[in-house]
Amino acid sequence: MEILINPTITLNPSLPRRALSLNSQTHLLRPTFRIRPQPVTPSIFPRTSQIKTLPFTVSCKLTTPRDESTGNKEKNVSKQIMLSEMAPPPLAEKSGGGNGEAPARKKGGAFESVKRFPRRVLTVLSNLGLAIGEMFTIAALMALGTFIEQGEAPNFYFEKYPEDNPVFGFFTWKWILTLGFDHMFSSPVFLGLLVLLGTSLMACTYTTQIPIVKVARRWTFLSSSKAIRKQEFSDSLPRASVKDLGVILMGAGYEVFLKGPSLYAFKGIAGRFAPIGVHLAMLLIMGGGTLSAVGSFKGSVTVPQGLNFVVGDVLGPLGFLSKPIESFNTEVHVNKFYMDYYDSGQVSQFHTDLSLYDIDGKEVLRKTISVNDPLRYGGITIYQTDWSISALQVLKDGEGPFNLAMAPLKLNGGDTKLFGTILPVDDPDSTQVKGISMLARDLQSVVLYDQQGKFAGVRRPNSKLPIEIDGKKIEILDAIGSSGLDLKTDPGVPIVYAGFGALMLTTCISYLSHSQIWALQDGTTLFIGGKSNRAKVEFSSEVNRLLDRVPEIVDDSPAKQSNSV
């Protein structure tokens, strides 16, 4: 068999060597091994100490590539190849080994894989396609959260999304209650996607944006005109001074650095930091939203005029991070509730005059709230959200006043509100309870009906105009309204506002172009080159305008000016 041997490799440096002189012009050694079997005397020894010697002879033919291609004669060389006279050391026996077995892996391979694992994870998380997919999924869940009614009782979803008539053929109440879509913005699915998107943003910032900023902050002078000509924009001025160019660039807002005949200038490096700011702003928004979902309190109450309630009795926790605050002991008193109306008689706005009292009974704040004008105190926000009519005050035959509780009545469709009550009338000839019915759709007027349900008339509260129905003189003194209030504490709101403010600011900053200019004074010629990360056409136009302002050297000593710079 024929085997190629690299003549520079020593088979065993610790064994005796014999020098073999070869021609120095020979570049390829092709030895031919001829194995001559020898009889081996068997001996009885343990297998581990048994040694077999295989004698062989080596004949070498040395040729050069030129000899192969042109058929020239062999030439002697003077290189030395060290061959051992002793038998090679025995190979360690390996289970399952044999000829052609792959070499064993180096120790520490598993450790290296563990070290590379975080970088691989960062590479996957910083993938742009993954981040876009996460944002689209979150947007889809938010849209679904506006479609599905939030915070309702389970029976509501049983009736609205029954199994016998699923939405889109498959969507039933099981999907909503199992995945937590009845409180979408605090469900594990939604919060998990927010965490995943935040992780992707941090990975992208670490692997992409921060290295870009580091590169942008590193700058060097270009010492050859060839390097300057390779820039996106390049030009040359045959008779100009690098010092004059530096002054003009400083006037245009560039930071200028000079070193001998070389110049470097830049501006707009804040645009390189803007993407990092955008990512941090988005993290603030998502972090604030998550804190709002798991650390807030919320509650609703409808309070008649003249009554009060304690804040802590109304608010309930929304998540595992919800912690009560000191202002939960505040007492709220409804001083007055009233409404504004359009010319058509429809309600246009409603107001509530509120007073807040501390635990010692001292008034700490008083304010009249309305829709879109809430009250804020001690981390608590009180919103005006609804209204109703709680009672009518009436006189019957000069007796009273009587407070008649009003109840909401269901109408077929529409958002019109209607409230009703009844004034009982004693009738000894009847076993059924009869009375005078009163209906009101707002606080302006009350419609009255007799015991047979016939229309009797309309009266305004506090008009002091009595009306006689079925022999009874009725006078409407007042319609007492109830204020519908929503209360909540939301520790994430300041963080979300700060995030949106930072997002708007950094988005505007990101439109700033990071422009760089290099120049080199080579004799009487000034070479200029530059690049910009955006607005490349405007950058070229700007540099051309600046170069037009560089004065031409009229004396014969440009080299002296360059040296003086």
PyMOL commands that set and color helices and strands:
alter all, ss='L'
color gray80, all
select helices_A, chain A and resi 47-49+65-70+109-125+128-147+154-160+173-179+181-186+188-217+225-229+242-251+270-295+311-314+326-329+493-509+536-548+558-564
alter helices_A, ss='H'
color red, helices_A
select strands_A, chain A and resi 17-18+28-35+56-63+83-84+233-237+255-259+262-267+297-304+308-310+316-317+331-341+347-357+363-370+375-377+380-396+399-405+407-408+419-425+434-440+446-449+455-459+467-469+472-489+515-522+525-532
alter strands_A, ss='S'
color yellow, strands_A
deselect
rebuild
show_as cartoon
